[in-house]
Amino acid sequence: MFQTVVFPVVYGFVIFMAGMKVMEAALGKWAGPLLSAFLQKATASPLKGLLFSTGITAVLQSSTAVTVITMGLVNAGLLTYERTLGIILGSNIGTCLTTELIGLQIGRIALPLLTVSLVVWAAAVIFSESSPPGIRRIQHLMMPVQFLSLAIAGFALVMLGIRVMQKIGPALEQSGLFGWFLDRAADSVWWGIAAGAVLTALMHSSAAVIGLAIALASSGTLPVDVGIAIVLGANVGTCVTAVLASIGSSASGRFVAWTHVVLNVGGALVFMPLIPQLHWAVSAITGSEGAQIAHAQTLFNVISSLAALPLCYLPIWKKAAHA
């Protein structure tokens, strides 16, 4: 149990936190007027932040990555707390593409990305140091390259740490924990929500848990309404990564993490009694049980985010992060 569960969790968490700190430091050093101006424009309003985050999350295929990057930007002083509200909502929408393309996970390229970024960083340092002292233009151009490559390396470490922690999945499956939860989830949606939350928290991947639910529903072994409950629980369990990333963060960084928790938990609680209606809606779209679960996640996240969007315009948020 230690080698297959405890060690991967601890080892992965150390890599995760190291990546967070490297990324924060590099982003802080790299932040020039152009980056600051772009971020300010892209997050000028919660709606713009939502649209920006939806696109970025869809490209990165990971709401976890977007949440971690957002916290890094806040800790680096590039974003204020109130400007992150739309980003959080948008990440929940953008991540729905991950479920539709369940086989693609950005964590797979973490190691190559780390290698390439470190090679670029080393090359930029060598090129800058070996350039003639009089050519300050070259040294000036190399500094942003160094910091950007370090920021990418930090991000790669974060995703690598998550991937290491995800390796406990087979051990959990062999231990019978998956089967234990799913057997009970077949009888009660409450157990379905608990299964989604706990398994996602342990594996640090809502996509993996929802993908499992889709596979079981497609084979006819899992009722669709229970699969939808697992989706709601997975959205709660995915908040664990943000909470872990908030350790050692600034006050605004912690607000970002806990806002993510409140929004996801609140959305799950609101939709819990509406699971039959959500099931009816997705069944009207497609007859495939697996696709119904994927569509249910999309409807849940889109409706929840759009419903919460007006709240992001309240002036109280500007004061909350500094309280």
TORTORDREN-498292 format. One record per atom (N, C-alpha, C): x, y, z; residue in one letter. Coordinates in steps of 0.02 Angstrom, whole numbers, padded with zeros to 5 digits, always signed. Last residue first. Layout:
<minus>
XYZa ...
</minus>
This chain:
<minus>
-00486+02081+00123a -00512+02082+00192a -00464+02044+00238a -00458+02079-00007h -00413+02119+00035h -00434+02121+00108h -00556+02007-00067a -00488+01981-00071a -00440+02018-00027a -00671+02089-00044a -00664+02024-00012a -00591+01999-00011a -00676+02201-00122k -00657+02210-00052k -00639+02143-00020k -00714+02153-00243k -00654+02194-00241k -00629+02203-00170k -00835+02090-00216w -00775+02049-00228w -00711+02089-00226w -00936+02183-00205i -00909+02155-00143i -00844+02117-00154i -00995+02220-00324p -00935+02257-00301p -00902+02228-00239p -01040+02089-00435l -01053+02124-00372l -00990+02158-00348l -01015+02013-00544y -01014+02085-00554y -01027+02124-00490y -01036+01882-00513c -00966+01904-00518c -00959+01980-00526c -01169+01858-00526l -01143+01870-00458l -01072+01897-00459l -01184+01827-00662p -01206+01892-00638p -01179+01909-00568p -01128+01689-00662l -01094+01746-00693l -01118+01814-00668l -01205+01585-00617a -01163+01619-00568a -01130+01682-00595a -01265+01543-00734a -01308+01565-00679a -01268+01604-00627a -01155+01503-00808l -01195+01561-00832l -01240+01588-00777l -01114+01393-00731s -01070+01450-00741s -01108+01512-00763s -01227+01306-00737s -01201+01330-00673s -01159+01393-00681s -01237+01284-00877i -01292+01316-00840i -01267+01344-00774i -01112+01222-00902v -01132+01283-00938v -01186+01320-00899v -01112+01110-00816n -01061+01162-00810n -01081+01227-00844n -01228+01039-00860f -01219+01058-00790f -01169+01116-00783f -01201+01016-00996l -01259+01056-00976l -01251+01082-00904l -01085+00935-00984t -01083+00998-01020t -01140+01044-00999t -01133+00825-00913q -01079+00866-00884q -01077+00934-00918q -01225+00778-01005a -01249+00801-00940a -01196+00845-00906a -01145+00734-01108h -01187+00793-01120h -01212+00821-01054h -01090+00622-01044a -01046+00675-01068a -01085+00740-01078a -01207+00547-01024i -01168+00570-00966i -01121+00627-00986i -01245+00524-01157q -01290+00560-01111q -01252+00587-01051q -01144+00444-01205a -01148+00513-01229a -01193+00555-01184a -01180+00325-01140g -01116+00357-01126g -01117+00430-01147g -01307+00296-01196e -01300+00309-01125e -01235+00344-01108e -01378+00364-01338s -01319+00331-01312s -01309+00348-01239s -01476+00443-01387g -01497+00381-01355g -01439+00342-01326g -01483+00621-01363t -01453+00561-01390t -01478+00499-01353t -01577+00717-01319i -01524+00736-01366i -01496+00674-01401i -01656+00662-01225a -01689+00690-01283a -01640+00709-01338a -01565+00633-01128s -01593+00576-01165s -01632+00599-01226s -01544+00758-01075v -01491+00729-01116v -01516+00668-01155v -01669+00779-01009a -01644+00826-01060a -01592+00794-01105a -01677+00674-00917w -01727+00680-00970w -01702+00724-01026w -01569+00706-00835h -01569+00643-00871h -01618+00646-00930h -01616+00823-00781l -01556+00826-00822l -01551+00762-00864l -01724+00773-00708q -01737+00820-00762q -01677+00824-00809q -01654+00691-00614p -01702+00661-00661p -01717+00707-00721p -01573+00793-00549i -01542+00740-00589i -01592+00707-00636i -01612+00891-00463l -01633+00898-00533l -01603+00845-00578l -01557+00882-00339p -01627+00861-00346p -01652+00863-00418p -01423+00927-00381m -01435+00861-00352m -01508+00840-00358m -01402+01057-00420f -01423+01009-00471f -01441+00940-00443f -01362+01118-00302v -01421+01143-00337v -01447+01091-00386v -01246+01046-00270l -01303+01045-00224l -01367+01067-00258l -01164+01081-00379a -01183+01011-00368a -01244+01006-00323a -01148+01219-00358g -01181+01195-00419g -01205+01123-00411g -01078+01218-00236g -01144+01249-00240g -01182+01224-00301g -00959+01157-00275v -01002+01124-00226v -01073+01151-00229v -00914+01254-00368n -00925+01184-00388n -00970+01147-00340n -00909+01373-00290l -00947+01370-00353l -00963+01298-00372l -00823+01336-00183v -00892+01357-00170v -00935+01351-00233v -00702+01305-00252v -00736+01255-00211v -00810+01273-00202v -00671+01428-00309h -00679+01369-00352h -00718+01315-00315h -00653+01499-00193t -00708+01518-00237t -00723+01460-00285t -00538+01438-00148w -00600+01426-00111w -00661+01450-00149w -00443+01484-00244a -00453+01413-00231a -00521+01400-00199a -00455+01624-00232v -00466+01592-00296v -00483+01518-00285v -00415+01643-00099f -00483+01660-00119f -00501+01626-00185f -00281+01607-00109r -00326+01565-00069r -00399+01579-00086r -00238+01716-00186g -00231+01648-00211g -00277+01600-00175g -00259+01821-00096s -00298+01818-00158s -00296+01748-00189s -00163+01789+00000a -00234+01791+00019a -00278+01786-00043a -00043+01675-00078s -00064+01739-00050s -00138+01736-00032s -00003+01504-00029s -00021+01557-00076s -00036+01622-00039s +00018+01396+00052g +00073+01443+00044g +00059+01500-00004g -00098+01307-00035i -00052+01304+00022i +00008+01349+00009i -00168+01303-00151s -00175+01364-00111s -00129+01365-00050s -00153+01179-00206a -00113+01233-00234a -00116+01297-00193a -00251+01112-00134l -00180+01095-00123l -00135+01151-00148l -00363+01171-00192v -00351+01180-00120v -00278+01165-00104v -00352+01124-00322a -00348+01197-00310a -00333+01210-00236a -00370+00987-00299t -00307+01012-00328t -00298+01086-00314t -00502+00982-00253v -00447+00965-00207v -00380+00991-00233v -00595+00999-00351c -00575+01059-00313c -00515+01045-00268c -00635+00879-00398t -00580+00911-00435t -00556+00975-00399t -00746+00844-00321g -00681+00815-00305g -00623+00849-00340g -00849+00912-00388v -00831+00930-00319v -00761+00906-00303v -00853+00847-00508n -00842+00919-00509n -00825+00946-00439n -00885+00720-00464a -00818+00732-00493a -00802+00806-00495a -01019+00736-00426g -00968+00724-00375g -00898+00737-00400g -01076+00751-00552l -01082+00805-00503l -01029+00797-00449l -01043+00624-00606v -01018+00686-00638v -01020+00744-00589v -01117+00542-00524i -01044+00537-00521i -01012+00599-00552i -01243+00578-00568a -01225+00593-00499a -01149+00590-00491a -01237+00522-00695i -01241+00595-00689i -01223+00617-00618i -01235+00388-00658g -01178+00416-00693g -01178+00492-00690g -01364+00379-00608v -01309+00371-00561v -01244+00398-00593v -01432+00395-00727d -01442+00444-00674d -01388+00439-00621d -01390+00282-00801v -01369+00349-00822v -01378+00400-00766v -01326+00138-00716p -01383+00181-00736p -01360+00251-00752p -01206+00029-00778l -01217+00086-00733l -01276+00127-00758l -01197-00068-00873t -01188-00089-00803t -01200-00032-00753t -01197-00037-01007g -01260-00054-00976g -01256-00074-00903g -01088+00011-01069s -01094-00063-01067s -01158-00085-01033s -01105+00145-01048s -01109+00120-01117s -01118+00045-01119s -01080+00152-00912a -01148+00166-00936a -01158+00139-01007a -00944+00124-00911l -00990+00079-00876l -01062+00089-00900l -00895+00234-00984a -00883+00165-01007a -00932+00116-00976a -00935+00341-00904i -00960+00336-00973i -00952+00264-00999i -00861+00314-00788a -00934+00313-00785a -00965+00306-00855a -00733+00333-00840l -00752+00268-00814l -00827+00261-00811l -00741+00470-00869g -00730+00422-00923g -00748+00351-00902g -00750+00520-00742i -00809+00526-00785i -00802+00479-00845i -00620+00487-00700v -00678+00460-00664v -00740+00463-00708v -00540+00558-00792a -00532+00485-00784a -00594+00454-00752a -00583+00690-00771a -00592+00659-00837a -00587+00583-00832a -00541+00722-00646s -00613+00712-00655s -00626+00677-00722s -00406+00682-00562s -00428+00684-00632s -00502+00669-00637s -00349+00644-00442h -00335+00710-00469h -00352+00714-00543h -00378+00530-00373m -00343+00522-00436m -00323+00588-00468m -00443+00576-00258l -00386+00531-00251l -00344+00529-00315l -00544+00656-00308a -00496+00685-00261a -00434+00641-00256a -00613+00561-00383t -00580+00616-00418t -00528+00649-00373t -00661+00479-00280l -00616+00451-00330l -00579+00506-00369l -00743+00572-00209v -00686+00539-00177v -00636+00513-00229v -00840+00615-00307a -00798+00662-00269a -00735+00629-00242a -00898+00496-00358g -00866+00544-00402g -00818+00590-00366g -00948+00441-00238a -00899+00405-00278a -00862+00452-00324a -01041+00538-00198a -00983+00523-00155a -00928+00487-00194a -01130+00527-00304i -01096+00590-00292i -01034+00579-00249i -01171+00394-00282g -01141+00414-00345g -01102+00478-00338g -01230+00401-00158w -01168+00363-00164w -01133+00379-00229w -01340+00474-00199w -01295+00502-00149w -01228+00467-00151w -01408+00392-00283v -01371+00446-00314v -01324+00479-00265v -01402+00217-00255s -01418+00283-00229s -01376+00336-00262s -01365+00098-00317d -01426+00098-00277d -01448+00168-00255d -01246+00118-00378a -01300+00092-00420a -01367+00093-00383a -01163+00151-00276a -01188+00206-00317a -01245+00183-00362a -01125+00027-00229r -01172+00067-00189r -01202+00124-00229r -01040-00009-00333d -01094-00054-00313d -01147-00016-00274d -00948+00096-00333l -00995+00090-00389l -01052+00043-00373l -00875+00074-00214f -00913+00136-00224f -00967+00126-00277f -00821-00054-00241w -00860-00041-00180w -00904+00020-00187w -00748-00036-00359g -00807-00079-00359g -00852-00066-00299g -00647+00051-00309f -00690+00070-00364f -00755+00030-00362f -00589-00029-00209l -00622+00033-00190l -00669+00058-00245l -00516-00141-00236g -00589-00149-00234g -00626-00085-00217g -00384-00140-00258s -00405-00145-00188s -00480-00153-00181s -00377-00119-00392q -00363-00186-00368q -00386-00195-00295q -00403+00019-00392e -00449-00027-00426e -00440-00098-00402e -00293+00068-00325l -00360+00077-00295l -00410+00029-00327l -00195+00032-00416a -00193+00004-00349a -00261+00010-00315a -00232+00110-00529p -00234+00037-00532p -00234+00004-00463p -00214+00247-00468g -00277+00220-00493g -00280+00144-00496g -00097+00302-00437i -00126+00260-00384i -00190+00227-00408i -00060+00387-00535k -00038+00317-00542k -00065+00272-00487k -00090+00516-00506q -00142+00478-00540q -00124+00404-00544q +00030+00566-00459m -00023+00551-00410m -00079+00509-00441m +00093+00585-00582v +00121+00537-00534v +00068+00517-00483v +00012+00686-00634r +00015+00621-00669r +00044+00567-00623r +00041+00790-00548i -00028+00763-00550i -00028+00694-00582i +00175+00809-00582g +00157+00790-00514g +00088+00759-00511g +00160+00851-00713l +00195+00788-00700l +00178+00763-00631l +00096+00973-00695m +00059+00920-00729m +00092+00852-00719m +00203+01039-00629v +00137+01033-00598v +00098+00976-00629v +00303+01032-00726l +00312+00997-00662l +00246+00988-00626l +00248+01116-00823a +00258+01045-00839a +00268+01004-00775a +00255+01237-00754f +00190+01209-00772f +00195+01135-00787f +00395+01250-00749g +00357+01244-00688g +00288+01215-00700g +00420+01262-00886a +00448+01205-00849a +00411+01195-00784a +00357+01383-00911i +00331+01322-00943i +00357+01260-00908i +00441+01464-00835a +00370+01461-00818a +00339+01398-00848a +00560+01446-00905l +00556+01422-00836l +00483+01416-00814l +00527+01508-01025s +00542+01436-01026s +00539+01407-00955s +00510+01639-00978l +00453+01603-01008l +00465+01528-01007l +00640+01670-00934f +00585+01668-00886f +00524+01630-00913f +00712+01661-01057q +00731+01622-00998q +00672+01615-00950q +00646+01754-01137v +00647+01684-01158v +00664+01639-01098v +00673+01875-01070p +00604+01849-01072p +00601+01776-01092p +00818+01874-01093m +00789+01871-01026m +00716+01847-01027m +00851+01893-01228m +00857+01826-01199m +00824+01819-01131m +00841+02028-01253l +00792+01983-01285l +00793+01913-01253l +00950+02076-01182h +00883+02099-01164h +00829+02052-01193h +01054+02018-01250q +01043+01998-01181q +00973+02018-01159q +01039+02087-01371i +01032+02014-01370i +01017+01991-01299i +01064+02218-01331r +01000+02202-01362r +00987+02127-01358r +01193+02232-01291r +01142+02225-01238r +01074+02206-01267r +01334+02206-01339i +01270+02193-01374i +01216+02179-01321i +01445+02220-01262g +01418+02280-01292g +01350+02269-01324g +01483+02092-01222p +01453+02138-01173p +01420+02199-01204p +01437+01962-01336p +01481+02018-01318p +01447+02067-01271p +01367+01811-01265s +01363+01867-01312s +01409+01923-01289s +01366+01717-01167s +01423+01715-01214s +01422+01772-01265s +01250+01739-01096e +01314+01747-01062e +01373+01751-01110e +01152+01710-01193s +01155+01777-01162s +01223+01790-01131s +01177+01577-01222f +01181+01627-01276f +01188+01697-01248f +01154+01519-01097i +01220+01514-01128i +01229+01568-01181i +01017+01550-01080v +01066+01573-01031v +01136+01574-01062v +00960+01486-01190a +00953+01558-01183a +01004+01587-01135a +00991+01353-01161a +01018+01384-01222a +01015+01460-01218a +00917+01335-01045a +00990+01328-01042a +01022+01362-01103a +00786+01352-01098w +00811+01395-01044w +00888+01395-01042w +00780+01246-01188v +00774+01315-01213v +00802+01364-01161v +00791+01140-01097v +00841+01147-01150v +00841+01219-01177v +00674+01160-01023l +00739+01166-00990l +00795+01174-01040l +00577+01137-01122s +00581+01202-01090s +00647+01213-01055s +00601+01001-01154v +00609+01054-01205v +00618+01122-01173v +00570+00939-01030t +00636+00931-01061t +00649+00988-01111t +00436+00974-01010l +00486+00993-00961l +00556+00991-00992l +00378+00912-01121l +00373+00984-01114l +00425+01010-01065l +00404+00775-01094p +00435+00808-01152p +00433+00884-01147p +00323+00771-00972l +00395+00758-00971l +00430+00787-01033l +00190+00804-01018a +00223+00842-00964a +00299+00832-00967a +00108+00741-01104i +00164+00777-01134i +00204+00816-01082i +00011+00688-01025r +00053+00642-01062r +00115+00677-01092r -00068+00788-00976g -00016+00761-00932g +00032+00715-00968g -00169+00812-01064i -00109+00852-01071i -00052+00826-01028i -00253+00683-01142q -00237+00714-01078q -00170+00749-01083q -00378+00608-01234l -00324+00656-01237l -00313+00688-01169l -00488+00527-01219g -00424+00494-01227g -00365+00542-01226g -00600+00607-01216i -00576+00579-01153i -00507+00548-01159i -00669+00717-01276l -00607+00690-01304l -00568+00656-01247l -00773+00746-01193e -00789+00724-01261e -00727+00693-01294e -00702+00786-01081t -00744+00727-01077t -00761+00700-01146t -00643+00901-01129t -00600+00846-01106t -00640+00781-01103t -00744+00988-01148l -00714+00959-01208l -00670+00900-01190l -00767+01033-01022c -00814+00984-01049c -00787+00952-01112c -00682+01133-00987t -00660+01065-00972t -00708+01012-01000t -00748+01251-01015g -00698+01227-01062g -00678+01155-01050g -00826+01266-00899i -00858+01254-00964i -00808+01223-01012i -00733+01285-00799n -00781+01231-00791n -00816+01215-00857n -00668+01398-00844s -00630+01335-00843s -00677+01276-00835s -00763+01497-00826g -00748+01475-00893g -00710+01409-00895g -00758+01515-00687l -00820+01491-00719l -00805+01463-00788l -00626+01563-00675i -00647+01502-00640i -00708+01472-00672i -00634+01681-00749i -00589+01628-00770i -00608+01561-00739i -00721+01760-00675g -00742+01736-00740g -00699+01679-00765g -00634+01781-00564l -00699+01748-00556l -00725+01720-00622l -00520+01853-00578t -00514+01781-00587t -00582+01746-00586t -00538+01983-00545r -00531+01968-00617r -00526+01893-00630r -00535+01986-00408e -00600+01994-00440e -00598+01977-00515e -00395+01973-00380y -00442+01919-00366y -00507+01925-00406y -00287+02027-00513t -00321+02037-00449t -00375+01984-00442t -00136+01969-00585l -00208+01972-00587l -00234+01987-00517l -00003+01974-00556l -00023+01993-00623l -00099+02000-00630l +00053+01928-00437g +00030+01997-00440g +00007+02020-00508g +00081+01798-00419a +00135+01838-00449a +00115+01912-00456a -00040+01752-00375n +00015+01754-00327n +00073+01797-00352n -00107+01759-00498v -00130+01799-00441v -00073+01807-00390v -00036+01666-00573l -00039+01736-00595l -00060+01782-00539l -00062+01550-00499g +00007+01573-00507g +00010+01646-00528g -00198+01540-00517m -00172+01552-00450m -00100+01577-00452m -00197+01513-00655t -00231+01573-00629t -00205+01590-00559t -00132+01390-00658i -00101+01448-00691i -00131+01513-00664i -00228+01313-00591v -00161+01321-00563v -00126+01381-00593v -00336+01323-00680t -00343+01345-00611t -00275+01359-00580t -00281+01265-00794v -00302+01335-00796v -00309+01363-00726v -00258+01133-00749a -00203+01174-00773a -00221+01248-00772a -00390+01094-00721t -00340+01096-00667t -00282+01141-00687t -00446+01086-00843s -00468+01142-00800s -00420+01149-00742s -00375+01042-00990s -00368+01031-00918s -00391+01092-00879s -00351+01066-01124q -00384+01004-01105q -00378+00989-01030q -00301+01179-01181l -00256+01142-01136l -00285+01075-01115l -00415+01219-01254v -00351+01206-01288v -00306+01163-01245v -00512+01235-01156a -00525+01189-01211a -00460+01171-01247a -00451+01335-01080t -00461+01268-01051t -00473+01216-01105t -00456+01442-01171i -00391+01417-01148i -00398+01346-01119i -00597+01459-01187g -00554+01442-01244g -00487+01412-01223g -00635+01489-01056t -00665+01432-01091t -00621+01410-01149t -00562+01605-01030s -00545+01543-00994s -00574+01482-01028s -00628+01696-01115f -00556+01684-01122f -00537+01617-01090f -00758+01692-01063l -00747+01671-01132l -00673+01655-01144l -00732+01739-00931l -00764+01674-00942l -00749+01648-01013l -00679+01865-00955g -00638+01815-00922g -00665+01745-00933g -00790+01926-01010k -00731+01918-01052k -00685+01865-01022k -00873+01920-00895l -00894+01887-00957l -00834+01875-01003l -00803+01998-00800p -00812+01927-00789p -00832+01889-00852p -00687+02106-00890s -00753+02094-00859s -00759+02019-00847s -00554+02098-00924a -00582+02164-00907a -00651+02159-00874a -00470+01998-00959t -00510+01988-00899t -00543+02053-00876t -00402+02042-01069a -00438+01978-01074a -00484+01966-01015a -00341+02158-01019k -00391+02163-01071k -00434+02100-01075k -00252+02105-00927q -00301+02154-00904q -00358+02160-00955q -00174+02026-01011l -00213+01995-00958l -00268+02042-00934l -00114+02125-01092f -00156+02072-01121f -00201+02041-01069f -00042+02201-00998a -00095+02233-01037a -00142+02181-01067a +00049+02105-00954s +00002+02135-00907s -00057+02166-00943s +00120+02080-01072l +00082+02027-01039l +00030+02055-00992l +00174+02209-01096l +00132+02176-01146l +00089+02122-01115l +00252+02241-00983p +00193+02281-00998p +00145+02246-01047p +00297+02077-00916g +00312+02143-00944g +00248+02181-00958g +00341+01951-00817a +00284+01996-00829a +00307+02064-00853a +00446+01875-00779w +00435+01882-00851w +00383+01936-00866w +00440+01870-00641k +00498+01902-00673k +00484+01919-00746k +00318+01802-00621g +00328+01868-00591g +00385+01905-00624g +00342+01683-00686l +00290+01728-00712l +00299+01799-00685l +00441+01630-00603a +00457+01645-00672a +00406+01694-00702a +00370+01612-00482a +00429+01655-00484a +00445+01677-00556a +00267+01522-00523e +00252+01588-00494e +00310+01636-00500e +00343+01411-00566m +00300+01446-00613m +00283+01516-00588m +00403+01371-00447v +00445+01390-00505v +00404+01432-00553v +00289+01340-00371k +00333+01394-00349k +00379+01418-00406k +00233+01233-00445m +00194+01293-00430m +00240+01352-00414m +00336+01137-00443g +00315+01167-00505g +00276+01232-00495g +00331+01105-00307a +00392+01134-00336a +00376+01169-00401a +00203+01049-00298m +00217+01112-00263m +00280+01146-00290m +00223+00932-00380f +00170+00980-00393f +00186+01048-00362f +00323+00864-00313i +00336+00889-00380i +00286+00943-00398i +00250+00835-00195v +00312+00874-00192v +00329+00904-00260v +00148+00755-00247f +00131+00819-00216f +00192+00865-00211f +00217+00642-00290g +00183+00684-00339g +00167+00753-00311g +00258+00594-00165y +00307+00611-00216y +00277+00658-00268y +00132+00568-00104v +00180+00614-00074v +00230+00639-00125v +00075+00476-00197v +00039+00537-00178v +00088+00589-00150v +00171+00372-00207p +00154+00413-00266p +00118+00478-00248p +00167+00328-00067f +00227+00358-00097f +00211+00399-00160f +00032+00278-00051v +00059+00333-00010v +00117+00367-00044v +00019+00177-00160v -00029+00231-00146v +00004+00290-00111v +00123+00087-00179t +00075+00096-00233t +00027+00155-00222t +00200+00084-00063q +00232+00096-00127q +00183+00113-00183q +00100+00061+00036f +00144+00120+00040f +00173+00136-00029f +00042-00060+00000m +00000+00000+00000m +00044+00063+00000m 
</minus>
